[in-house]
Amino acid sequence: MIIKAEVKMDPKCRLLLPCPFCGGKPYPKALGDDYGEYWFLCEACHCQGPLGQSKREAKILWNKRD
């Protein structure tokens, strides 16, 4: 399931927040080279963020705390 996010210039996009569950450091993952699906994964607890169509969109979705 892909969640669409409003991708606009947002100061929050510059910083990658720690994992909302354990405070661990997230790192980017990609689904293949040509698919254009990205997400962030916590290196400590392996929590996964939502899929985005770009690394930038995946970062915005990871940082979203609603």
N, C-alpha and C positions, 0 to 999 in steps of 0.2 A: 504494500500500500504506500503510495507516494502522497505526502502532504504538501500542498502548495503553500508557499510562504510569500509574503510581500517582500520582494527583494529591492530595497532602496538603501541609499547611503545612510547608515546608522552608526553612530559612534560605538555601539556595542559590538559591531561586527569586527572591529579592530582587535579586540581582546577576546581570547577564548577562556570562558569561565571554567572553573574546576567542575568535576562531577557533582551533580546535585545530591547524590546519595552518600558518597564516601569522601569527597574532596580530592579524589585522584586526578591525575593528569590525562586529558583526552588526546587521542591522536587520530589523524584522518585515515579512512579506509575507502577503497573504491571497488565497485563491482565491475571488474574487467577494465580494459583500456578504452573501449569504444562505446560503452553503455551510457556514460554520463550520469551515473548514480553514485553519490558519495554520502558518507555518514561519519560520525565520530564515535570512537569507542574508548571507554575508560580503561587505562592500563592496569588499574588496581582491581576493580570489581567487575569489569567487562560489561558494564552498562552500555547500551547502544542508543545513540540518538536517532532521530528520524532521517529518512532518505531525502536528499536534496538533488537537484539537477546539476549543481556545481558545488565546488568546495565552499564557495562563499555562501551559497544558500544553506548548505549543511551546517556551516558555522553559525548562521543566524538561527537556525532551528535548534541547534544544540544550546545556544545561549538563551533561548526562550524559556522562561520559567513560569508560565501560566498554569 
